[in-house]
């Protein structure tokens, strides 16, 4: 579902009168637009010199981009392009939009590189564990049903031909793009802003971020907080400066349910059909593309700290992991993280480099 809230630029903005002179009035920088999408929030902050009229036009453009992604990739809309694909006859090739093909191709690549730790055909299991669009009570599924749905899924149950812009389901799987579509939407908004000549911005879509330029329009980097793995409050454990890059985080400490004292994360391991259960609390991936960062963060989260860091090193990914150790946690970064942010910044963060 998709809903938008009108932005609040400053006190009295909603009372502005329409007209040429008002439309041309410059606004104090930075300007923030915000609303709701995909069951979460979005915020777009811009540090360019903008007028009231320009910001109104930009808001309309951002909403159009987000509505387009929702209409293409939502699993909560019966009329979305993805829902049509999921209900199409098994084995029949379906022509798809270039955007949906791009996301499926990214998913296929990460699935292969991660040995199946990332798998968009997992939708049936997501629904079974009460984290998808099916209206189910949050409870542990019975073993028989779990085995049945696990047998259906797998990267080999989906075939994508990007050059012919088509795809098909080889088995009756439910494709769920929630682990990559939000990142794609973040990229789309960023690309729209760039196409409109905006040079300094931060796009935040439910914690997926992409930035360009500087937060003061000159030389001050954008800064983000890496959230500590705490159940009872939100608290940043590391503050990282960003410039012309995107980051996505996958964590197990926000979306979960408990049954008989056992916590079940919303992140499922497609290889066994069960919620992840290891010491890796969160993974943050820095990458030029947020869609790729989003998918990689989920794959590494499924793999766990040791196997996930090994994959990050092999793929040259800039990664920061928070790993649980009894009542505390350790912070690990990959060599590519050091290359991206520099030795001095890594020393300031006080993290361990896993070479």
C-alpha positions in Angstrom: 0.0 0.0 0.0 1.2 3.5 -0.8 0.2 6.7 1.0 1.7 10.2 1.0 1.8 13.0 3.5 2.3 16.6 2.2 5.7 18.0 3.2 6.3 20.5 6.0 9.0 22.9 4.9 8.8 25.4 7.7 6.2 27.1 10.0 3.4 28.5 7.9 4.2 26.6 4.7 0.7 25.1 4.4 -0.8 28.5 4.5 1.1 29.9 1.5 -1.0 31.6 -1.2 -0.7 30.5 -4.8 0.8 32.9 -7.3 3.8 33.7 -9.4 5.6 35.8 -6.7 5.1 33.2 -4.0 6.2 30.4 -6.3 9.4 32.2 -6.9 10.2 32.8 -3.3 13.5 31.2 -2.2 13.5 28.7 0.6 16.0 28.3 3.4 18.3 25.3 2.8 18.1 22.4 3.5 14.5 21.6 2.4 12.9 18.3 3.5 10.1 16.4 1.9 8.6 13.4 3.7 5.7 10.9 3.6 4.9 7.2 3.7 5.5 4.3 1.3 5.7 0.5 1.3 4.5 0.5 4.9 7.4 2.7 6.0 8.6 6.3 5.6 10.5 8.3 3.1 12.5 11.5 3.6 14.2 13.5 0.9 16.5 16.3 2.1 18.0 18.8 -0.5 20.7 21.4 0.2 20.4 23.1 -3.2 19.0 26.7 -3.5 15.3 26.1 -4.3 12.1 28.1 -4.6 8.6 27.2 -3.4 7.5 26.4 -6.9 10.6 24.2 -7.6 10.0 22.2 -4.5 6.4 21.7 -5.3 7.3 20.4 -8.7 10.0 18.1 -7.2 7.5 16.7 -4.7 5.1 15.8 -7.5 8.0 14.1 -9.4 9.1 12.1 -6.3 5.6 11.0 -5.7 5.2 9.9 -9.3 8.4 7.9 -9.1 7.4 6.1 -5.9 3.9 5.4 -7.2 5.4 3.9 -10.3 7.6 1.5 -8.3 4.7 0.6 -6.1 2.5 -0.2 -9.1 5.3 -2.4 -10.5 6.7 -4.3 -7.5 4.2 -4.3 -4.6 3.1 -7.7 -3.3 0.2 -6.0 -1.4 -1.5 -4.8 -4.6 -3.5 -7.2 -6.7 -3.1 -5.0 -9.7 0.7 -4.6 -9.6 2.9 -5.8 -12.4 4.6 -8.3 -9.9 1.2 -9.6 -8.8 0.2 -10.2 -12.4 3.5 -12.0 -13.0 2.9 -14.2 -9.9 -0.5 -15.2 -11.2 0.6 -15.9 -14.8 0.7 -19.5 -16.0 3.7 -21.4 -14.8 6.2 -22.0 -17.6 5.0 -19.1 -19.9 7.3 -16.2 -20.6 6.0 -12.9 -19.6 7.0 -9.5 -21.0 8.0 -7.2 -18.1 9.0 -3.6 -17.7 12.7 -2.7 -17.9 12.7 -1.7 -14.2 11.2 -5.0 -13.0 13.6 -6.9 -15.3 16.5 -5.0 -13.8 15.5 -5.8 -10.2 15.0 -9.5 -11.1 18.5 -9.6 -12.8 20.1 -8.1 -9.7 18.4 -10.7 -7.6 19.5 -13.5 -9.8 23.1 -12.3 -9.6 23.2 -12.0 -5.8 21.4 -15.4 -5.5 24.1 -17.1 -7.5 27.0 -15.4 -5.8 25.6 -16.1 -2.3 24.8 -19.8 -3.0 21.1 -19.3 -2.6 21.2 -17.2 0.6 19.3 -14.5 -1.4 16.2 -15.8 -3.2 13.2 -13.7 -4.3 11.1 -16.9 -4.9 10.9 -17.1 -1.1 7.5 -15.3 -1.0 5.6 -18.4 -0.1 7.7 -18.9 3.0 7.6 -15.2 3.9 3.8 -15.5 3.9 3.9 -18.8 5.9 6.0 -17.1 8.6 3.5 -14.2 8.8 5.8 -11.6 7.4 4.1 -11.2 4.0 0.8 -10.0 2.5 -1.2 -13.2 3.5 -3.3 -12.4 6.6 -1.9 -15.0 9.0 -1.4 -15.0 12.7 2.2 -14.7 13.8 3.1 -18.3 14.8 5.6 -21.0 14.0 4.3 -23.0 10.9 3.8 -26.8 11.1 6.7 -28.8 9.7 4.7 -30.4 6.9 3.6 -27.1 5.4 7.1 -25.7 5.9 8.7 -28.6 4.0 6.1 -28.3 1.2 6.8 -24.6 0.6 10.5 -25.1 0.9 10.4 -27.7 -1.8 8.8 -25.2 -4.2 11.3 -22.4 -4.0 14.8 -21.9 -5.3 16.6 -19.6 -7.8 16.2 -22.3 -10.4 12.4 -21.8 -10.2 12.7 -18.4 -11.9 14.2 -17.6 -15.3 15.1 -14.1 -16.5 16.1 -13.0 -20.0 17.1 -9.3 -19.6 18.1 -9.0 -23.3 14.6 -10.0 -24.3 13.0 -8.2 -21.4 11.0 -11.2 -20.2 10.8 -13.7 -17.4 8.9 -16.8 -16.3 8.3 -19.0 -13.3 9.3 -22.5 -13.8 7.5 -23.6 -10.7 4.5 -22.1 -8.9 6.5 -19.7 -6.7 5.5 -16.4 -5.2 8.2 -13.8 -6.1 8.7 -11.3 -3.3 11.1 -8.4 -4.1 10.9 -6.7 -0.6 14.6 -7.2 -0.1 15.6 -5.3 -3.2 12.6 -3.2 -4.4 13.0 -0.6 -1.6 16.6 -0.1 -2.7 15.6 0.2 -6.3 13.0 2.9 -5.3 15.7 4.8 -3.5 17.9 4.7 -6.6 15.0 5.9 -8.8 14.3 8.9 -6.6 18.0 9.8 -6.5 18.2 9.5 -10.3 15.1 11.7 -10.7 16.6 14.4 -8.5 19.8 14.3 -10.5 17.9 14.6 -13.7 16.3 17.7 -12.3 19.6 19.3 -11.6 19.7 18.7 -7.9 23.3 18.2 -6.8 23.1 17.9 -3.0 20.5 15.5 -1.5 19.9 12.6 0.9 17.2 10.1 0.0 16.1 8.0 3.0 13.5 5.3 2.2 12.8 3.3 5.4 16.5 3.3 6.3 17.8 2.7 2.8 19.9 5.8 1.9 21.5 7.4 -1.1 23.4 10.7 -1.0 25.0 13.1 -3.4 27.0 16.2 -2.9 27.2 17.8 0.6 24.7 18.4 3.3 25.5 22.1 3.4 25.8 22.4 -0.3 29.6 23.0 0.0 31.9 20.6 1.8 30.2 19.1 4.8 29.4 15.4 4.2 26.0 13.8 5.0 26.2 11.7 8.2 24.2 8.6 9.1 24.0 6.7 12.4 24.4 2.9 12.3 21.8 1.7 14.8 22.8 -0.4 17.7 21.1 -3.9 18.0 18.9 -3.0 20.9 15.3 -4.2 21.2 14.1 -1.5 23.6 15.4 1.8 22.0 16.9 3.3 19.0 20.5 4.4 19.5 23.4 5.0 17.0 26.5 3.1 17.7 28.6 4.5 14.8 28.2 7.7 12.8 29.5 7.5 9.3 30.0 10.4 6.8 28.7 9.8 3.3 29.4 11.5 0.0 28.1 10.3 -3.4 27.2 6.7 -2.2 24.3 4.7 -0.9 24.0 2.4 2.1 21.5 -0.3 3.1 21.2 -2.1 6.4 19.6 -5.5 7.2 19.0 -6.3 10.9 17.2 -8.9 12.9 16.2 -6.8 15.9 13.2 -4.8 14.7 10.8 -7.0 12.8 10.2 -10.3 14.6 7.8 -12.2 16.7 8.2 -14.4 19.8 6.6 -17.7 20.7 7.3 -19.7 23.9 10.4 -17.5 24.6 11.9 -18.0 21.2 12.4 -15.0 18.9 11.8 -15.5 15.2 13.4 -12.9 12.8 11.7 -11.7 9.6 14.9 -12.5 7.7 14.5 -16.1 6.5 17.2 -18.4 5.2 15.9 -19.7 1.8 18.1 -22.8 2.2 16.3 -24.2 5.2 13.1 -22.1 5.2 13.6 -20.8 8.7 14.4 -17.5 10.4 18.1 -16.8 10.8 19.6 -17.8 14.1 23.2 -16.7 14.5 25.2 -13.9 16.1 25.1 -11.4 13.2 22.7 -8.6 14.4 23.0 -6.3 11.4 24.8 -5.7 8.2 25.4 -2.3 6.5 26.5 -2.3 2.9 27.9 0.8 1.1 27.5 0.6 -2.7 26.9 3.0 -5.6 23.5 1.4 -6.2 21.1 1.0 -3.3 19.3 -1.9 -5.0 22.5 -3.9 -5.0 23.3 -2.7 -1.4 19.8 -3.8 -0.3 20.2 -7.3 -1.9 23.7 -7.8 -0.6 22.8 -6.7 2.9 20.1 -9.4 3.0 22.3 -12.1 1.6 25.1 -11.4 4.1 22.6 -11.3 6.9 21.4 -14.7 6.0 24.9 -16.1 5.8 26.0 -14.9 9.2 29.2 -13.2 10.4 31.9 -15.6 9.2 30.5 -16.8 6.0 29.0 -13.4 5.2 32.3 -11.6 5.7 34.1 -14.1 3.6 31.6 -13.4 0.8 32.1 -9.6 1.3 35.8 -10.0 0.9 35.4 -12.2 -2.2 33.0 -9.7 -3.8 34.9 -6.6 -2.7 31.9 -5.2 -0.8 32.2 -2.3 1.7 30.5 -3.9 4.8 30.1 -3.0 8.4 28.7 -5.8 10.7 27.4 -5.7 14.2 28.0 -9.1 15.8 26.4 -10.2 19.1 28.7 -11.4 21.9 26.8 -12.2 25.1 25.4 -8.9 26.4 27.5 -6.7 24.0 28.5 -6.7 20.4 31.5 -6.4 18.2 31.9 -4.2 15.1 33.6 -5.7 12.0 34.3 -4.1 8.7 35.6 -5.5 5.4 38.8 -4.4 3.6 36.6 -2.6 1.0 35.0 -0.6 3.8 38.4 0.7 4.7 39.2 1.5 1.0 35.8 3.4 0.7 36.0 5.4 3.9 39.7 5.6 4.7 42.0 4.3 7.5 41.5 7.4 9.6 37.7 7.1 9.6 37.9 3.4 10.4 40.2 4.2 13.3 37.8 6.8 14.6 34.9 4.3 14.5 36.9 1.8 16.6 36.0 -1.2 14.5 37.8 -4.4 13.7 39.0 -4.9 10.1 38.4 -8.6 9.0 41.0 -9.2 6.4 
